[in-house]
Amino acid sequence: MINEAALKDYLKKKFNVPRVEIRKIGSGVQGSGFLVEIDTAEGLKSYVIKDLIPEGLGHDYPSDRAAVFLLDNPDPV
């Protein structure tokens, strides 16, 4: 599960914004999805982030979870 308070604090400081809202939009076998809304000078920006359940399914180590996200990325790093 994501640490919502830490993520909000990070985003507020990183982008110098007054409001960040996070809400869970769904769960599945491997993890959960969250909607992140950020008020910016250009208007409301919306993003979806995903977490992975660390136990089982080959996600036991942080490197396993990182590999899943890297493989899901449509833009090569």
C-alpha angles and dihedrals in degrees: 000000000000122000098241096188093052092046092049092049092048094049093046091053096039095051099025094235129151099219136038121170125192127187134169113247101180150334135223141172095289102036148302138293125223133195113223117195120189126188107221135172087259092052137265115341120196127200135173120220130184135208128198129224105246098212120082131339089085094292097110097120130047089242090057091054092045090053091055092054093045091052090048092054109103091202114070114236 
